[in-house]
């Protein structure tokens, strides 16, 4: 499967620790790295505005590099963050959901009512994840159906709280 859509073609360092990223699929996204820089020790050198401005496209477009082999960020992680910051649903949520539920691709696709192929497109970031699909993931997580049958009703907040009290 091609990961071409994660390959960077161009980037521009912007004020306030932001990057404008242009990917091989012609999508241009802006990402704000200020929180990551403030909270991640390894990124602390990027508080230096001069260093931050030196951002460049890394190895085959798969990273943004500041100091070669020492300070870089993966282009797929940046794309996911940019999508989340813009109010979308990043593909890493599907990866995490699959991991946490232990479902196979076949089981997850059946649970969501979509094809295995479409789930792979969402998981791999090749297609945007519709809000309804993410809500279905959350709903599945809330009810954890057993077997083929979906529950007829979901416990209320009070019922859940009473059961855990």
TIVO-2410 file (N, C-alpha, C; in nm, 3 decimals):
# residues 165
REC num residu      c1      c2      c3 atome chaine
REC   1      X   0.084  -0.118   0.000     N      A
REC   1      X   0.000   0.000   0.000    CA      A
REC   1      X   0.088   0.124   0.000     C      A
REC   2      X   0.053   0.219  -0.082     N      A
REC   2      X   0.132   0.340  -0.097    CA      A
REC   2      X   0.107   0.438   0.017     C      A
REC   3      X   0.213   0.494   0.067     N      A
REC   3      X   0.204   0.597   0.169    CA      A
REC   3      X   0.239   0.733   0.107     C      A
REC   4      X   0.220   0.743  -0.023     N      A
REC   4      X   0.256   0.863  -0.097    CA      A
REC   4      X   0.187   0.988  -0.043     C      A
REC   5      X   0.065   0.974   0.006     N      A
REC   5      X  -0.009   1.090   0.055    CA      A
REC   5      X   0.054   1.151   0.181     C      A
REC   6      X   0.147   1.079   0.246     N      A
REC   6      X   0.216   1.133   0.363    CA      A
REC   6      X   0.348   1.201   0.324     C      A
REC   7      X   0.387   1.190   0.198     N      A
REC   7      X   0.515   1.247   0.154    CA      A
REC   7      X   0.500   1.398   0.134     C      A
REC   8      X   0.590   1.472   0.197     N      A
REC   8      X   0.590   1.618   0.184    CA      A
REC   8      X   0.656   1.662   0.055     C      A
REC   9      X   0.594   1.757  -0.010     N      A
REC   9      X   0.653   1.819  -0.129    CA      A
REC   9      X   0.719   1.952  -0.092     C      A
REC  10      X   0.656   2.023   0.002     N      A
REC  10      X   0.708   2.155   0.040    CA      A
REC  10      X   0.662   2.189   0.180     C      A
REC  11      X   0.732   2.281   0.241     N      A
REC  11      X   0.690   2.332   0.371    CA      A
REC  11      X   0.737   2.474   0.388     C      A
REC  12      X   0.668   2.542   0.476     N      A
REC  12      X   0.704   2.680   0.509    CA      A
REC  12      X   0.691   2.696   0.659     C      A
REC  13      X   0.797   2.746   0.724     N      A
REC  13      X   0.791   2.777   0.866    CA      A
REC  13      X   0.720   2.911   0.880     C      A
REC  14      X   0.622   2.916   0.967     N      A
REC  14      X   0.542   3.035   0.991    CA      A
REC  14      X   0.566   3.087   1.132     C      A
REC  15      X   0.525   3.210   1.159     N      A
REC  15      X   0.539   3.261   1.297    CA      A
REC  15      X   0.459   3.176   1.396     C      A
REC  16      X   0.492   3.192   1.523     N      A
REC  16      X   0.422   3.128   1.634    CA      A
REC  16      X   0.428   2.975   1.626     C      A
REC  17      X   0.543   2.922   1.587     N      A
REC  17      X   0.568   2.778   1.587    CA      A
REC  17      X   0.468   2.699   1.501     C      A
REC  18      X   0.436   2.755   1.385     N      A
REC  18      X   0.345   2.687   1.293    CA      A
REC  18      X   0.418   2.651   1.165     C      A
REC  19      X   0.370   2.546   1.099     N      A
REC  19      X   0.423   2.505   0.970    CA      A
REC  19      X   0.309   2.496   0.869     C      A
REC  20      X   0.338   2.535   0.746     N      A
REC  20      X   0.247   2.510   0.634    CA      A
REC  20      X   0.309   2.396   0.555     C      A
REC  21      X   0.234   2.286   0.545     N      A
REC  21      X   0.285   2.163   0.484    CA      A
REC  21      X   0.207   2.133   0.356     C      A
REC  22      X   0.279   2.106   0.248     N      A
REC  22      X   0.214   2.064   0.124    CA      A
REC  22      X   0.258   1.921   0.095     C      A
REC  23      X   0.158   1.834   0.083     N      A
REC  23      X   0.182   1.691   0.065    CA      A
REC  23      X   0.175   1.652  -0.083     C      A
REC  24      X   0.221   1.533  -0.113     N      A
REC  24      X   0.228   1.483  -0.251    CA      A
REC  24      X   0.090   1.476  -0.316     C      A
REC  25      X  -0.016   1.466  -0.235     N      A
REC  25      X  -0.152   1.461  -0.291    CA      A
REC  25      X  -0.210   1.602  -0.309     C      A
REC  26      X  -0.122   1.704  -0.301     N      A
REC  26      X  -0.157   1.845  -0.319    CA      A
REC  26      X  -0.238   1.905  -0.206     C      A
REC  27      X  -0.254   1.834  -0.096     N      A
REC  27      X  -0.323   1.892   0.019    CA      A
REC  27      X  -0.225   1.977   0.097     C      A
REC  28      X  -0.266   2.100   0.129     N      A
REC  28      X  -0.185   2.190   0.209    CA      A
REC  28      X  -0.254   2.209   0.343     C      A
REC  29      X  -0.178   2.187   0.450     N      A
REC  29      X  -0.230   2.194   0.586    CA      A
REC  29      X  -0.139   2.281   0.671     C      A
REC  30      X  -0.197   2.346   0.770     N      A
REC  30      X  -0.117   2.419   0.869    CA      A
REC  30      X  -0.126   2.346   1.001     C      A
REC  31      X  -0.012   2.341   1.070     N      A
REC  31      X  -0.007   2.274   1.199    CA      A
REC  31      X   0.063   2.366   1.299     C      A
REC  32      X   0.008   2.371   1.419     N      A
REC  32      X   0.063   2.452   1.527    CA      A
REC  32      X   0.139   2.358   1.621     C      A
REC  33      X   0.270   2.379   1.630     N      A
REC  33      X   0.354   2.292   1.713    CA      A
REC  33      X   0.384   2.351   1.850     C      A
REC  34      X   0.325   2.466   1.883     N      A
REC  34      X   0.361   2.535   2.007    CA      A
REC  34      X   0.340   2.448   2.131     C      A
REC  35      X   0.229   2.374   2.139     N      A
REC  35      X   0.207   2.287   2.256    CA      A
REC  35      X   0.310   2.176   2.264     C      A
REC  36      X   0.338   2.112   2.151     N      A
REC  36      X   0.439   2.006   2.150    CA      A
REC  36      X   0.574   2.060   2.193     C      A
REC  37      X   0.610   2.176   2.143     N      A
REC  37      X   0.741   2.236   2.175    CA      A
REC  37      X   0.750   2.270   2.323     C      A
REC  38      X   0.640   2.319   2.380     N      A
REC  38      X   0.638   2.355   2.522    CA      A
REC  38      X   0.643   2.234   2.614     C      A
REC  39      X   0.586   2.122   2.571     N      A
REC  39      X   0.569   2.008   2.662    CA      A
REC  39      X   0.660   1.889   2.633     C      A
REC  40      X   0.738   1.895   2.526     N      A
REC  40      X   0.823   1.782   2.488    CA      A
REC  40      X   0.969   1.823   2.497     C      A
REC  41      X   1.041   1.762   2.587     N      A
REC  41      X   1.181   1.797   2.610    CA      A
REC  41      X   1.264   1.791   2.481     C      A
REC  42      X   1.244   1.688   2.401     N      A
REC  42      X   1.323   1.671   2.279    CA      A
REC  42      X   1.299   1.784   2.178     C      A
REC  43      X   1.184   1.851   2.188     N      A
REC  43      X   1.154   1.961   2.095    CA      A
REC  43      X   1.187   2.098   2.151     C      A
REC  44      X   1.234   2.104   2.274     N      A
REC  44      X   1.266   2.232   2.339    CA      A
REC  44      X   1.359   2.321   2.256     C      A
REC  45      X   1.457   2.266   2.182     N      A
REC  45      X   1.541   2.355   2.101    CA      A
REC  45      X   1.462   2.438   1.999     C      A
REC  46      X   1.342   2.394   1.964     N      A
REC  46      X   1.262   2.467   1.865    CA      A
REC  46      X   1.198   2.593   1.923     C      A
REC  47      X   1.219   2.617   2.052     N      A
REC  47      X   1.176   2.746   2.109    CA      A
REC  47      X   1.259   2.859   2.049     C      A
REC  48      X   1.377   2.826   1.999     N      A
REC  48      X   1.463   2.922   1.929    CA      A
REC  48      X   1.401   2.947   1.791     C      A
REC  49      X   1.347   3.067   1.771     N      A
REC  49      X   1.278   3.101   1.647    CA      A
REC  49      X   1.368   3.088   1.523     C      A
REC  50      X   1.496   3.115   1.541     N      A
REC  50      X   1.590   3.103   1.428    CA      A
REC  50      X   1.602   2.958   1.385     C      A
REC  51      X   1.613   2.868   1.483     N      A
REC  51      X   1.621   2.726   1.450    CA      A
REC  51      X   1.489   2.679   1.389     C      A
REC  52      X   1.377   2.718   1.448     N      A
REC  52      X   1.247   2.675   1.396    CA      A
REC  52      X   1.231   2.716   1.249     C      A
REC  53      X   1.277   2.835   1.215     N      A
REC  53      X   1.265   2.886   1.078    CA      A
REC  53      X   1.348   2.806   0.978     C      A
REC  54      X   1.440   2.723   1.026     N      A
REC  54      X   1.526   2.644   0.937    CA      A
REC  54      X   1.464   2.509   0.898     C      A
REC  55      X   1.337   2.490   0.929     N      A
REC  55      X   1.270   2.364   0.896    CA      A
REC  55      X   1.283   2.336   0.747     C      A
REC  56      X   1.310   2.208   0.716     N      A
REC  56      X   1.320   2.169   0.575    CA      A
REC  56      X   1.262   2.029   0.557     C      A
REC  57      X   1.224   1.999   0.434     N      A
REC  57      X   1.172   1.867   0.402    CA      A
REC  57      X   1.285   1.766   0.418     C      A
REC  58      X   1.257   1.660   0.495     N      A
REC  58      X   1.358   1.559   0.522    CA      A
REC  58      X   1.360   1.447   0.420     C      A
REC  59      X   1.422   1.339   0.458     N      A
REC  59      X   1.449   1.222   0.374    CA      A
REC  59      X   1.326   1.179   0.294     C      A
REC  60      X   1.332   1.191   0.163     N      A
REC  60      X   1.225   1.151   0.070    CA      A
REC  60      X   1.089   1.209   0.108     C      A
REC  61      X   1.087   1.320   0.180     N      A
REC  61      X   0.961   1.384   0.215    CA      A
REC  61      X   0.887   1.319   0.330     C      A
REC  62      X   0.954   1.230   0.403     N      A
REC  62      X   0.887   1.159   0.512    CA      A
REC  62      X   0.904   1.226   0.649     C      A
REC  63      X   0.968   1.341   0.649     N      A
REC  63      X   0.986   1.411   0.776    CA      A
REC  63      X   1.009   1.559   0.752     C      A
REC  64      X   0.997   1.635   0.860     N      A
REC  64      X   1.042   1.773   0.865    CA      A
REC  64      X   1.166   1.770   0.953     C      A
REC  65      X   1.276   1.819   0.899     N      A
REC  65      X   1.404   1.815   0.971    CA      A
REC  65      X   1.449   1.955   1.010     C      A
REC  66      X   1.505   1.964   1.129     N      A
REC  66      X   1.572   2.085   1.172    CA      A
REC  66      X   1.721   2.057   1.188     C      A
REC  67      X   1.754   1.951   1.258     N      A
REC  67      X   1.893   1.908   1.273    CA      A
REC  67      X   1.897   1.763   1.225     C      A
REC  68      X   1.967   1.736   1.116     N      A
REC  68      X   1.966   1.604   1.054    CA      A
REC  68      X   2.003   1.494   1.154     C      A
REC  69      X   1.924   1.389   1.154     N      A
REC  69      X   1.941   1.271   1.241    CA      A
REC  69      X   1.934   1.304   1.390     C      A
REC  70      X   1.885   1.423   1.423     N      A
REC  70      X   1.879   1.461   1.564    CA      A
REC  70      X   1.745   1.523   1.603     C      A
REC  71      X   1.692   1.608   1.516     N      A
REC  71      X   1.568   1.679   1.549    CA      A
REC  71      X   1.479   1.683   1.426     C      A
REC  72      X   1.376   1.596   1.428     N      A
REC  72      X   1.284   1.590   1.315    CA      A
REC  72      X   1.148   1.539   1.364     C      A
REC  73      X   1.048   1.557   1.280     N      A
REC  73      X   0.913   1.505   1.308    CA      A
REC  73      X   0.861   1.436   1.182     C      A
REC  74      X   0.793   1.324   1.200     N      A
REC  74      X   0.741   1.248   1.087    CA      A
REC  74      X   0.627   1.321   1.017     C      A
REC  75      X   0.628   1.314   0.885     N      A
REC  75      X   0.526   1.383   0.807    CA      A
REC  75      X   0.386   1.326   0.832     C      A
REC  76      X   0.374   1.196   0.859     N      A
REC  76      X   0.241   1.138   0.885    CA      A
REC  76      X   0.186   1.187   1.020     C      A
REC  77      X   0.274   1.199   1.120     N      A
REC  77      X   0.230   1.250   1.250    CA      A
REC  77      X   0.187   1.396   1.240     C      A
REC  78      X   0.261   1.473   1.160     N      A
REC  78      X   0.225   1.614   1.142    CA      A
REC  78      X   0.092   1.628   1.069     C      A
REC  79      X   0.070   1.543   0.969     N      A
REC  79      X  -0.056   1.548   0.895    CA      A
REC  79      X  -0.173   1.513   0.988     C      A
REC  80      X  -0.155   1.409   1.069     N      A
REC  80      X  -0.259   1.371   1.164    CA      A
REC  80      X  -0.289   1.486   1.260     C      A
REC  81      X  -0.186   1.549   1.314     N      A
REC  81      X  -0.205   1.660   1.408    CA      A
REC  81      X  -0.275   1.777   1.340     C      A
REC  82      X  -0.236   1.809   1.218     N      A
REC  82      X  -0.298   1.921   1.145    CA      A
REC  82      X  -0.447   1.893   1.122     C      A
REC  83      X  -0.481   1.771   1.086     N      A
REC  83      X  -0.621   1.734   1.064    CA      A
REC  83      X  -0.700   1.747   1.193     C      A
REC  84      X  -0.643   1.699   1.303     N      A
REC  84      X  -0.710   1.709   1.433    CA      A
REC  84      X  -0.727   1.856   1.474     C      A
REC  85      X  -0.624   1.937   1.455     N      A
REC  85      X  -0.632   2.078   1.492    CA      A
REC  85      X  -0.736   2.153   1.410     C      A
REC  86      X  -0.761   2.107   1.287     N      A
REC  86      X  -0.860   2.169   1.201    CA      A
REC  86      X  -1.002   2.118   1.229     C      A
REC  87      X  -1.016   2.029   1.329     N      A
REC  87      X  -1.147   1.979   1.366    CA      A
REC  87      X  -1.184   1.848   1.299     C      A
REC  88      X  -1.092   1.790   1.223     N      A
REC  88      X  -1.118   1.661   1.159    CA      A
REC  88      X  -1.082   1.546   1.251     C      A
REC  89      X  -1.089   1.427   1.196     N      A
REC  89      X  -1.059   1.306   1.272    CA      A
REC  89      X  -0.937   1.242   1.208     C      A
REC  90      X  -0.826   1.245   1.278     N      A
REC  90      X  -0.701   1.191   1.227    CA      A
REC  90      X  -0.703   1.040   1.221     C      A
REC  91      X  -0.630   0.986   1.124     N      A
REC  91      X  -0.627   0.841   1.103    CA      A
REC  91      X  -0.572   0.762   1.222     C      A
REC  92      X  -0.492   0.826   1.304     N      A
REC  92      X  -0.435   0.755   1.419    CA      A
REC  92      X  -0.542   0.713   1.518     C      A
REC  93      X  -0.658   0.780   1.516     N      A
REC  93      X  -0.767   0.738   1.605    CA      A
REC  93      X  -0.815   0.598   1.569     C      A
REC  94      X  -0.822   0.567   1.438     N      A
REC  94      X  -0.865   0.434   1.396    CA      A
REC  94      X  -0.761   0.329   1.437     C      A
REC  95      X  -0.632   0.363   1.418     N      A
REC  95      X  -0.526   0.270   1.462    CA      A
REC  95      X  -0.543   0.239   1.611     C      A
REC  96      X  -0.561   0.344   1.691     N      A
REC  96      X  -0.573   0.326   1.836    CA      A
REC  96      X  -0.698   0.245   1.870     C      A
REC  97      X  -0.810   0.277   1.805     N      A
REC  97      X  -0.935   0.205   1.832    CA      A
REC  97      X  -0.919   0.056   1.801     C      A
REC  98      X  -0.859   0.025   1.687     N      A
REC  98      X  -0.837  -0.116   1.651    CA      A
REC  98      X  -0.750  -0.185   1.755     C      A
REC  99      X  -0.644  -0.118   1.797     N      A
REC  99      X  -0.552  -0.176   1.895    CA      A
REC  99      X  -0.623  -0.199   2.028     C      A
REC 100      X  -0.696  -0.098   2.075     N      A
REC 100      X  -0.760  -0.108   2.207    CA      A
REC 100      X  -0.874  -0.209   2.210     C      A
REC 101      X  -0.945  -0.226   2.099     N      A
REC 101      X  -1.057  -0.320   2.097    CA      A
REC 101      X  -1.012  -0.462   2.069     C      A
REC 102      X  -0.895  -0.476   2.005     N      A
REC 102      X  -0.847  -0.608   1.969    CA      A
REC 102      X  -0.922  -0.669   1.850     C      A
REC 103      X  -1.001  -0.589   1.782     N      A
REC 103      X  -1.076  -0.639   1.667    CA      A
REC 103      X  -0.984  -0.657   1.546     C      A
REC 104      X  -1.012  -0.758   1.466     N      A
REC 104      X  -0.943  -0.772   1.339    CA      A
REC 104      X  -1.005  -0.670   1.242     C      A
REC 105      X  -0.941  -0.650   1.128     N      A
REC 105      X  -0.998  -0.561   1.028    CA      A
REC 105      X  -1.136  -0.608   0.985     C      A
REC 106      X  -1.151  -0.739   0.967     N      A
REC 106      X  -1.279  -0.795   0.925    CA      A
REC 106      X  -1.386  -0.770   1.030     C      A
REC 107      X  -1.354  -0.796   1.156     N      A
REC 107      X  -1.450  -0.776   1.264    CA      A
REC 107      X  -1.487  -0.628   1.277     C      A
REC 108      X  -1.387  -0.542   1.270     N      A
REC 108      X  -1.413  -0.398   1.285    CA      A
REC 108      X  -1.498  -0.345   1.170     C      A
REC 109      X  -1.466  -0.387   1.049     N      A
REC 109      X  -1.544  -0.342   0.933    CA      A
REC 109      X  -1.689  -0.387   0.946     C      A
REC 110      X  -1.710  -0.511   0.988     N      A
REC 110      X  -1.846  -0.561   1.006    CA      A
REC 110      X  -1.918  -0.483   1.116     C      A
REC 111      X  -1.849  -0.456   1.226     N      A
REC 111      X  -1.909  -0.380   1.336    CA      A
REC 111      X  -1.951  -0.240   1.292     C      A
REC 112      X  -1.873  -0.179   1.203     N      A
REC 112      X  -1.901  -0.043   1.157    CA      A
REC 112      X  -1.994  -0.039   1.036     C      A
REC 113      X  -2.018  -0.156   0.977     N      A
REC 113      X  -2.106  -0.161   0.861    CA      A
REC 113      X  -2.042  -0.106   0.734     C      A
REC 114      X  -1.910  -0.123   0.723     N      A
REC 114      X  -1.837  -0.078   0.604    CA      A
REC 114      X  -1.750  -0.192   0.553     C      A
REC 115      X  -1.694  -0.173   0.435     N      A
REC 115      X  -1.606  -0.276   0.380    CA      A
REC 115      X  -1.470  -0.273   0.449     C      A
REC 116      X  -1.403  -0.385   0.445     N      A
REC 116      X  -1.267  -0.394   0.499    CA      A
REC 116      X  -1.177  -0.293   0.427     C      A
REC 117      X  -1.191  -0.283   0.295     N      A
REC 117      X  -1.110  -0.192   0.216    CA      A
REC 117      X  -1.129  -0.047   0.262     C      A
REC 118      X  -1.255  -0.005   0.287     N      A
REC 118      X  -1.281   0.132   0.330    CA      A
REC 118      X  -1.219   0.157   0.467     C      A
REC 119      X  -1.227   0.059   0.555     N      A
REC 119      X  -1.166   0.073   0.687    CA      A
REC 119      X  -1.015   0.092   0.673     C      A
REC 120      X  -0.954   0.019   0.582     N      A
REC 120      X  -0.810   0.033   0.560    CA      A
REC 120      X  -0.778   0.173   0.507     C      A
REC 121      X  -0.862   0.225   0.416     N      A
REC 121      X  -0.843   0.362   0.367    CA      A
REC 121      X  -0.845   0.461   0.484     C      A
REC 122      X  -0.941   0.446   0.574     N      A
REC 122      X  -0.950   0.536   0.691    CA      A
REC 122      X  -0.829   0.517   0.783     C      A
REC 123      X  -0.797   0.392   0.812     N      A
REC 123      X  -0.685   0.362   0.903    CA      A
REC 123      X  -0.553   0.419   0.852     C      A
REC 124      X  -0.532   0.407   0.721     N      A
REC 124      X  -0.406   0.450   0.663    CA      A
REC 124      X  -0.403   0.596   0.620     C      A
REC 125      X  -0.511   0.670   0.647     N      A
REC 125      X  -0.513   0.812   0.616    CA      A
REC 125      X  -0.532   0.842   0.468     C      A
REC 126      X  -0.574   0.744   0.390     N      A
REC 126      X  -0.592   0.766   0.247    CA      A
REC 126      X  -0.724   0.835   0.215     C      A
REC 127      X  -0.820   0.823   0.306     N      A
REC 127      X  -0.948   0.891   0.291    CA      A
REC 127      X  -0.982   0.953   0.426     C      A
REC 128      X  -1.047   1.070   0.424     N      A
REC 128      X  -1.087   1.132   0.552    CA      A
REC 128      X  -1.191   1.045   0.623     C      A
REC 129      X  -1.183   1.042   0.754     N      A
REC 129      X  -1.275   0.962   0.834    CA      A
REC 129      X  -1.402   1.044   0.857     C      A
REC 130      X  -1.515   0.995   0.808     N      A
REC 130      X  -1.640   1.067   0.834    CA      A
REC 130      X  -1.674   1.066   0.982     C      A
REC 131      X  -1.735   1.173   1.027     N      A
REC 131      X  -1.773   1.186   1.167    CA      A
REC 131      X  -1.860   1.066   1.210     C      A
REC 132      X  -1.951   1.022   1.123     N      A
REC 132      X  -2.040   0.910   1.157    CA      A
REC 132      X  -1.961   0.782   1.185     C      A
REC 133      X  -1.852   0.762   1.113     N      A
REC 133      X  -1.770   0.641   1.136    CA      A
REC 133      X  -1.702   0.652   1.272     C      A
REC 134      X  -1.647   0.769   1.304     N      A
REC 134      X  -1.583   0.782   1.435    CA      A
REC 134      X  -1.685   0.768   1.548     C      A
REC 135      X  -1.804   0.824   1.529     N      A
REC 135      X  -1.908   0.810   1.631    CA      A
REC 135      X  -1.949   0.662   1.645     C      A
REC 136      X  -1.951   0.588   1.535     N      A
REC 136      X  -1.980   0.445   1.542    CA      A
REC 136      X  -1.872   0.372   1.622     C      A
REC 137      X  -1.746   0.412   1.605     N      A
REC 137      X  -1.636   0.352   1.684    CA      A
REC 137      X  -1.659   0.378   1.832     C      A
REC 138      X  -1.693   0.502   1.866     N      A
REC 138      X  -1.718   0.537   2.006    CA      A
REC 138      X  -1.840   0.462   2.060     C      A
REC 139      X  -1.943   0.451   1.977     N      A
REC 139      X  -2.062   0.377   2.019    CA      A
REC 139      X  -2.032   0.230   2.044     C      A
REC 140      X  -1.955   0.170   1.954     N      A
REC 140      X  -1.917   0.031   1.972    CA      A
REC 140      X  -1.841   0.015   2.103     C      A
REC 141      X  -1.751   0.108   2.128     N      A
REC 141      X  -1.672   0.105   2.251    CA      A
REC 141      X  -1.762   0.116   2.374     C      A
REC 142      X  -1.866   0.198   2.365     N      A
REC 142      X  -1.956   0.219   2.479    CA      A
REC 142      X  -2.039   0.096   2.512     C      A
REC 143      X  -2.082   0.022   2.410     N      A
REC 143      X  -2.170  -0.091   2.436    CA      A
REC 143      X  -2.101  -0.226   2.431     C      A
REC 144      X  -1.982  -0.233   2.368     N      A
REC 144      X  -1.907  -0.358   2.356    CA      A
REC 144      X  -1.999  -0.477   2.328     C      A
REC 145      X  -2.063  -0.478   2.211     N      A
REC 145      X  -2.157  -0.588   2.182    CA      A
REC 145      X  -2.088  -0.724   2.183     C      A
REC 146      X  -2.162  -0.823   2.225     N      A
REC 146      X  -2.113  -0.961   2.228    CA      A
REC 146      X  -2.180  -1.035   2.113     C      A
REC 147      X  -2.102  -1.099   2.029     N      A
REC 147      X  -2.159  -1.173   1.918    CA      A
REC 147      X  -2.214  -1.081   1.811     C      A
REC 148      X  -2.315  -1.126   1.739     N      A
REC 148      X  -2.371  -1.051   1.627    CA      A
REC 148      X  -2.476  -0.949   1.671     C      A
REC 149      X  -2.535  -0.968   1.788     N      A
REC 149      X  -2.648  -0.884   1.830    CA      A
REC 149      X  -2.600  -0.753   1.893     C      A
REC 150      X  -2.660  -0.645   1.848     N      A
REC 150      X  -2.637  -0.516   1.912    CA      A
REC 150      X  -2.736  -0.499   2.026     C      A
REC 151      X  -2.699  -0.430   2.132     N      A
REC 151      X  -2.793  -0.412   2.243    CA      A
REC 151      X  -2.914  -0.329   2.199     C      A
REC 152      X  -3.027  -0.355   2.260     N      A
REC 152      X  -3.149  -0.281   2.227    CA      A
REC 152      X  -3.147  -0.143   2.290     C      A
REC 153      X  -3.074  -0.127   2.398     N      A
REC 153      X  -3.063   0.005   2.461    CA      A
REC 153      X  -2.927   0.016   2.528     C      A
REC 154      X  -2.885   0.139   2.547     N      A
REC 154      X  -2.758   0.168   2.612    CA      A
REC 154      X  -2.788   0.220   2.752     C      A
REC 155      X  -2.710   0.176   2.849     N      A
REC 155      X  -2.730   0.221   2.987    CA      A
REC 155      X  -2.715   0.372   2.996     C      A
REC 156      X  -2.797   0.433   3.081     N      A
REC 156      X  -2.787   0.577   3.104    CA      A
REC 156      X  -2.664   0.608   3.187     C      A
REC 157      X  -2.630   0.734   3.195     N      A
REC 157      X  -2.516   0.776   3.276    CA      A
REC 157      X  -2.539   0.737   3.422     C      A
REC 158      X  -2.660   0.756   3.471     N      A
REC 158      X  -2.692   0.719   3.611    CA      A
REC 158      X  -2.675   0.570   3.635     C      A
REC 159      X  -2.722   0.489   3.539     N      A
REC 159      X  -2.710   0.343   3.553    CA      A
REC 159      X  -2.563   0.299   3.553     C      A
REC 160      X  -2.485   0.359   3.467     N      A
REC 160      X  -2.342   0.328   3.463    CA      A
REC 160      X  -2.276   0.369   3.594     C      A
REC 161      X  -2.307   0.490   3.642     N      A
REC 161      X  -2.248   0.539   3.766    CA      A
REC 161      X  -2.289   0.451   3.885     C      A
REC 162      X  -2.414   0.407   3.889     N      A
REC 162      X  -2.461   0.324   3.998    CA      A
REC 162      X  -2.390   0.188   3.996     C      A
REC 163      X  -2.361   0.138   3.879     N      A
REC 163      X  -2.294   0.010   3.867    CA      A
REC 163      X  -2.148   0.015   3.906     C      A
REC 164      X  -2.090   0.135   3.906     N      A
REC 164      X  -1.947   0.150   3.941    CA      A
REC 164      X  -1.928   0.213   4.077     C      A
REC 165      X  -2.037   0.235   4.150     N      A
REC 165      X  -2.028   0.306   4.277    CA      A
REC 165      X  -2.004   0.225   4.393     C      A
***
